[in-house]
Amino acid sequence: MAKPFSDLTEKEILALAIALEEEDARIYADLAERFKVDFPASAQAILKMEREESEHRQRLIDRFRARFGEHIPLIQRSDVTGFIRRKPVWLMKALSVAQARRQIGVMELESRTFYEAAAARTADAETRRLLGDLAHAEIEHSAVANRLESEQVASGARAEEDRSQQRMFVLQVVQPGLAGLMDGSVSTLAPLFAAAFATHSSRDALLVGLASSVGAGISMGFAEALSDDGALSGRGHPLIRGAVCGLMTALGGLGHTLPFIVGDFHIAFTIAVAVVLVELVIISWIRHHYMDTRFLSAAFQVIVGGLLVFAAGMLIGSS
């Protein structure tokens, strides 16, 4: 059972402070390791903070030895009430530099509050001075985290990191999602509208469209997940890419399938055609926005391809 902070002795407060500094230093080391390849400027700044936390820990250890001897009891944040629960860095599958900056700010604020409260509860003058110095150092760390933003903007490092992060987003999310959306929106047109023109039944077209969309989503999801483990390409976790691709494939097909819920075939068909046009424009915009493709060029490629598949479905269904 966790113990209230107000019940801790000076010895226990120092032991807890040592554990907290060690934890913070390890978190900073984990963050720096996570960002060292893609965001080297941020990684270096975080490593500097990690070294300072290690120095704080050593100062606390020296003070503990001077007051209480060599044995330092293991007291962790989970043993004391009132601390914020932290999610370990290694469990964070997706972590941006901006998120890391916010986490650093929260960590330093919590540490400063702890040291201020600890200093107020310590009778020994030397220990109280040390805790007060560390509280001030945490204020400086918060300022460093804030300056990191402005310094990176001024130096151009932030712009480069943002470009790198955007490239990662395009590789890991946009590309598999776009591939799925294009496949779902285009490849399901032929079976859906072939069934629609062959039967002139909204229900039959709906069933064919649902089967095509779900089947295409499963197929594309597995194909994307098995195509690349992401270790060398930097395209991210294969299961996440597969899920994104599969869901967007199914969504692309369902968009022009669901209008056939309407019982009147002609109304349903009109709505479905309008949805198809909207889907093709959206795909063209995504290609233009994220793939640096001219909008008119992207629209021509996507819309012409979609219309050809649509025409093939109409001809087959009408024959």
Contacts in CASP RR format, 6 or more apart in sequence:
PFRMAT RR
TARGET T0000
AUTHOR 0000-0000-0000
METHOD contacts of the structure
MODEL  1
MAKPFSDLTEKEILALAIALEEEDARIYADLAERFKVDFPASAQAILKME
REESEHRQRLIDRFRARFGEHIPLIQRSDVTGFIRRKPVWLMKALSVAQA
RRQIGVMELESRTFYEAAAARTADAETRRLLGDLAHAEIEHSAVANRLES
EQVASGARAEEDRSQQRMFVLQVVQPGLAGLMDGSVSTLAPLFAAAFATH
SSRDALLVGLASSVGAGISMGFAEALSDDGALSGRGHPLIRGAVCGLMTA
LGGLGHTLPFIVGDFHIAFTIAVAVVLVELVIISWIRHHYMDTRFLSAAF
QVIVGGLLVFAAGMLIGSS
2 78 0 8 1.000
2 79 0 8 1.000
2 80 0 8 1.000
2 81 0 8 1.000
3 79 0 8 1.000
3 80 0 8 1.000
3 81 0 8 1.000
4 80 0 8 1.000
4 81 0 8 1.000
5 80 0 8 1.000
5 81 0 8 1.000
5 82 0 8 1.000
5 117 0 8 1.000
6 121 0 8 1.000
8 16 0 8 1.000
8 80 0 8 1.000
8 121 0 8 1.000
10 67 0 8 1.000
10 121 0 8 1.000
10 122 0 8 1.000
10 123 0 8 1.000
10 124 0 8 1.000
10 127 0 8 1.000
11 64 0 8 1.000
11 67 0 8 1.000
11 68 0 8 1.000
11 73 0 8 1.000
12 73 0 8 1.000
12 75 0 8 1.000
13 118 0 8 1.000
13 121 0 8 1.000
13 122 0 8 1.000
14 60 0 8 1.000
14 63 0 8 1.000
14 64 0 8 1.000
14 67 0 8 1.000
14 68 0 8 1.000
14 127 0 8 1.000
15 64 0 8 1.000
15 72 0 8 1.000
15 73 0 8 1.000
15 74 0 8 1.000
15 75 0 8 1.000
16 75 0 8 1.000
16 76 0 8 1.000
16 77 0 8 1.000
16 79 0 8 1.000
16 80 0 8 1.000
17 60 0 8 1.000
17 114 0 8 1.000
17 115 0 8 1.000
17 118 0 8 1.000
17 131 0 8 1.000
17 134 0 8 1.000
18 57 0 8 1.000
18 60 0 8 1.000
18 61 0 8 1.000
18 64 0 8 1.000
18 72 0 8 1.000
19 74 0 8 1.000
19 75 0 8 1.000
19 76 0 8 1.000
19 77 0 8 1.000
20 77 0 8 1.000
20 111 0 8 1.000
20 114 0 8 1.000
21 53 0 8 1.000
21 54 0 8 1.000
21 56 0 8 1.000
21 57 0 8 1.000
21 60 0 8 1.000
22 53 0 8 1.000
22 57 0 8 1.000
23 76 0 8 1.000
23 77 0 8 1.000
24 53 0 8 1.000
24 107 0 8 1.000
24 111 0 8 1.000
25 50 0 8 1.000
25 53 0 8 1.000
25 54 0 8 1.000
25 57 0 8 1.000
27 86 0 8 1.000
27 89 0 8 1.000
27 107 0 8 1.000
28 46 0 8 1.000
28 47 0 8 1.000
28 49 0 8 1.000
28 50 0 8 1.000
28 53 0 8 1.000
28 104 0 8 1.000
29 47 0 8 1.000
29 50 0 8 1.000
30 88 0 8 1.000
30 89 0 8 1.000
30 90 0 8 1.000
31 43 0 8 1.000
31 46 0 8 1.000
31 89 0 8 1.000
31 95 0 8 1.000
31 100 0 8 1.000
31 103 0 8 1.000
31 104 0 8 1.000
32 43 0 8 1.000
32 44 0 8 1.000
32 46 0 8 1.000
32 47 0 8 1.000
32 50 0 8 1.000
33 43 0 8 1.000
34 89 0 8 1.000
34 95 0 8 1.000
34 100 0 8 1.000
35 42 0 8 1.000
35 43 0 8 1.000
35 46 0 8 1.000
35 97 0 8 1.000
35 100 0 8 1.000
36 43 0 8 1.000
38 161 0 8 1.000
38 164 0 8 1.000
38 165 0 8 1.000
38 168 0 8 1.000
39 97 0 8 1.000
39 161 0 8 1.000
39 164 0 8 1.000
39 165 0 8 1.000
41 152 0 8 1.000
41 155 0 8 1.000
41 157 0 8 1.000
41 158 0 8 1.000
41 160 0 8 1.000
41 161 0 8 1.000
42 97 0 8 1.000
42 100 0 8 1.000
42 148 0 8 1.000
42 152 0 8 1.000
42 157 0 8 1.000
42 161 0 8 1.000
45 144 0 8 1.000
45 148 0 8 1.000
46 100 0 8 1.000
46 104 0 8 1.000
48 144 0 8 1.000
49 104 0 8 1.000
49 141 0 8 1.000
49 144 0 8 1.000
49 145 0 8 1.000
52 137 0 8 1.000
52 141 0 8 1.000
56 134 0 8 1.000
56 137 0 8 1.000
59 130 0 8 1.000
59 134 0 8 1.000
60 130 0 8 1.000
60 134 0 8 1.000
61 72 0 8 1.000
63 126 0 8 1.000
63 127 0 8 1.000
63 130 0 8 1.000
64 72 0 8 1.000
67 124 0 8 1.000
67 127 0 8 1.000
77 83 0 8 1.000
83 110 0 8 1.000
84 106 0 8 1.000
84 110 0 8 1.000
86 107 0 8 1.000
89 95 0 8 1.000
93 237 0 8 1.000
93 240 0 8 1.000
96 165 0 8 1.000
97 161 0 8 1.000
97 165 0 8 1.000
101 145 0 8 1.000
101 148 0 8 1.000
101 149 0 8 1.000
104 141 0 8 1.000
104 145 0 8 1.000
105 142 0 8 1.000
105 145 0 8 1.000
108 138 0 8 1.000
108 139 0 8 1.000
108 141 0 8 1.000
108 142 0 8 1.000
108 145 0 8 1.000
109 138 0 8 1.000
109 142 0 8 1.000
111 134 0 8 1.000
111 138 0 8 1.000
111 141 0 8 1.000
112 135 0 8 1.000
112 138 0 8 1.000
112 139 0 8 1.000
112 142 0 8 1.000
115 131 0 8 1.000
115 132 0 8 1.000
115 134 0 8 1.000
115 135 0 8 1.000
115 138 0 8 1.000
116 132 0 8 1.000
116 135 0 8 1.000
118 131 0 8 1.000
119 128 0 8 1.000
119 131 0 8 1.000
119 132 0 8 1.000
119 135 0 8 1.000
122 128 0 8 1.000
122 131 0 8 1.000
149 158 0 8 1.000
151 157 0 8 1.000
152 158 0 8 1.000
152 161 0 8 1.000
153 159 0 8 1.000
168 234 0 8 1.000
170 290 0 8 1.000
170 291 0 8 1.000
171 233 0 8 1.000
171 234 0 8 1.000
171 235 0 8 1.000
171 236 0 8 1.000
172 234 0 8 1.000
172 235 0 8 1.000
172 236 0 8 1.000
172 240 0 8 1.000
172 241 0 8 1.000
173 244 0 8 1.000
174 286 0 8 1.000
174 290 0 8 1.000
174 291 0 8 1.000
175 235 0 8 1.000
176 224 0 8 1.000
176 235 0 8 1.000
176 241 0 8 1.000
176 242 0 8 1.000
176 244 0 8 1.000
176 245 0 8 1.000
176 248 0 8 1.000
177 244 0 8 1.000
177 245 0 8 1.000
177 248 0 8 1.000
178 248 0 8 1.000
178 283 0 8 1.000
178 286 0 8 1.000
178 287 0 8 1.000
178 290 0 8 1.000
178 291 0 8 1.000
179 220 0 8 1.000
179 224 0 8 1.000
179 245 0 8 1.000
179 248 0 8 1.000
180 217 0 8 1.000
180 220 0 8 1.000
180 224 0 8 1.000
180 245 0 8 1.000
180 246 0 8 1.000
180 248 0 8 1.000
180 249 0 8 1.000
180 252 0 8 1.000
181 248 0 8 1.000
181 249 0 8 1.000
181 251 0 8 1.000
181 252 0 8 1.000
181 279 0 8 1.000
181 282 0 8 1.000
181 283 0 8 1.000
181 286 0 8 1.000
182 283 0 8 1.000
182 302 0 8 1.000
183 216 0 8 1.000
183 220 0 8 1.000
183 249 0 8 1.000
184 213 0 8 1.000
184 216 0 8 1.000
184 217 0 8 1.000
184 220 0 8 1.000
184 248 0 8 1.000
184 249 0 8 1.000
184 250 0 8 1.000
184 251 0 8 1.000
184 252 0 8 1.000
184 253 0 8 1.000
185 252 0 8 1.000
185 253 0 8 1.000
185 255 0 8 1.000
185 256 0 8 1.000
185 276 0 8 1.000
185 279 0 8 1.000
185 280 0 8 1.000
185 283 0 8 1.000
185 306 0 8 1.000
186 302 0 8 1.000
186 305 0 8 1.000
186 306 0 8 1.000
186 309 0 8 1.000
187 212 0 8 1.000
187 216 0 8 1.000
187 309 0 8 1.000
188 209 0 8 1.000
188 212 0 8 1.000
188 213 0 8 1.000
188 216 0 8 1.000
188 252 0 8 1.000
188 253 0 8 1.000
188 256 0 8 1.000
188 257 0 8 1.000
189 256 0 8 1.000
189 276 0 8 1.000
189 306 0 8 1.000
189 309 0 8 1.000
189 310 0 8 1.000
189 313 0 8 1.000
190 309 0 8 1.000
190 310 0 8 1.000
190 312 0 8 1.000
190 313 0 8 1.000
190 316 0 8 1.000
191 208 0 8 1.000
191 209 0 8 1.000
191 212 0 8 1.000
191 313 0 8 1.000
192 205 0 8 1.000
192 208 0 8 1.000
192 209 0 8 1.000
192 212 0 8 1.000
192 253 0 8 1.000
192 256 0 8 1.000
192 257 0 8 1.000
192 272 0 8 1.000
193 205 0 8 1.000
193 272 0 8 1.000
193 310 0 8 1.000
193 313 0 8 1.000
193 314 0 8 1.000
193 317 0 8 1.000
194 208 0 8 1.000
194 312 0 8 1.000
194 313 0 8 1.000
194 314 0 8 1.000
194 316 0 8 1.000
194 317 0 8 1.000
195 204 0 8 1.000
195 205 0 8 1.000
195 207 0 8 1.000
195 208 0 8 1.000
195 209 0 8 1.000
195 317 0 8 1.000
196 204 0 8 1.000
196 205 0 8 1.000
196 260 0 8 1.000
196 265 0 8 1.000
196 269 0 8 1.000
196 272 0 8 1.000
196 317 0 8 1.000
197 313 0 8 1.000
197 314 0 8 1.000
197 317 0 8 1.000
197 318 0 8 1.000
198 316 0 8 1.000
198 317 0 8 1.000
198 318 0 8 1.000
199 205 0 8 1.000
200 265 0 8 1.000
201 265 0 8 1.000
202 260 0 8 1.000
202 261 0 8 1.000
202 262 0 8 1.000
202 263 0 8 1.000
202 264 0 8 1.000
202 265 0 8 1.000
202 268 0 8 1.000
203 260 0 8 1.000
203 263 0 8 1.000
205 257 0 8 1.000
205 260 0 8 1.000
205 265 0 8 1.000
205 268 0 8 1.000
206 257 0 8 1.000
206 258 0 8 1.000
206 260 0 8 1.000
206 261 0 8 1.000
209 253 0 8 1.000
209 257 0 8 1.000
209 260 0 8 1.000
210 254 0 8 1.000
210 257 0 8 1.000
212 253 0 8 1.000
212 257 0 8 1.000
213 249 0 8 1.000
213 250 0 8 1.000
213 252 0 8 1.000
213 253 0 8 1.000
213 254 0 8 1.000
213 257 0 8 1.000
214 250 0 8 1.000
215 250 0 8 1.000
216 249 0 8 1.000
216 250 0 8 1.000
216 253 0 8 1.000
217 245 0 8 1.000
217 246 0 8 1.000
217 247 0 8 1.000
217 249 0 8 1.000
217 250 0 8 1.000
218 246 0 8 1.000
219 249 0 8 1.000
220 242 0 8 1.000
220 245 0 8 1.000
220 246 0 8 1.000
220 249 0 8 1.000
221 242 0 8 1.000
221 243 0 8 1.000
221 245 0 8 1.000
221 246 0 8 1.000
221 249 0 8 1.000
222 242 0 8 1.000
223 245 0 8 1.000
224 238 0 8 1.000
224 241 0 8 1.000
224 242 0 8 1.000
224 244 0 8 1.000
224 245 0 8 1.000
224 246 0 8 1.000
225 238 0 8 1.000
225 239 0 8 1.000
225 241 0 8 1.000
225 242 0 8 1.000
225 243 0 8 1.000
225 245 0 8 1.000
226 238 0 8 1.000
227 238 0 8 1.000
228 235 0 8 1.000
228 238 0 8 1.000
228 241 0 8 1.000
229 238 0 8 1.000
230 236 0 8 1.000
230 237 0 8 1.000
230 238 0 8 1.000
235 241 0 8 1.000
252 279 0 8 1.000
255 275 0 8 1.000
255 279 0 8 1.000
256 272 0 8 1.000
256 273 0 8 1.000
256 275 0 8 1.000
256 276 0 8 1.000
256 279 0 8 1.000
257 272 0 8 1.000
259 268 0 8 1.000
259 269 0 8 1.000
259 271 0 8 1.000
259 272 0 8 1.000
259 275 0 8 1.000
260 268 0 8 1.000
260 269 0 8 1.000
260 272 0 8 1.000
261 268 0 8 1.000
262 268 0 8 1.000
262 271 0 8 1.000
276 306 0 8 1.000
276 310 0 8 1.000
280 299 0 8 1.000
280 302 0 8 1.000
280 303 0 8 1.000
280 306 0 8 1.000
281 299 0 8 1.000
281 303 0 8 1.000
283 298 0 8 1.000
283 302 0 8 1.000
284 295 0 8 1.000
284 298 0 8 1.000
284 299 0 8 1.000
284 302 0 8 1.000
284 303 0 8 1.000
285 295 0 8 1.000
285 298 0 8 1.000
287 293 0 8 1.000
287 298 0 8 1.000
287 302 0 8 1.000
288 294 0 8 1.000
288 295 0 8 1.000
288 298 0 8 1.000
291 298 0 8 1.000
END
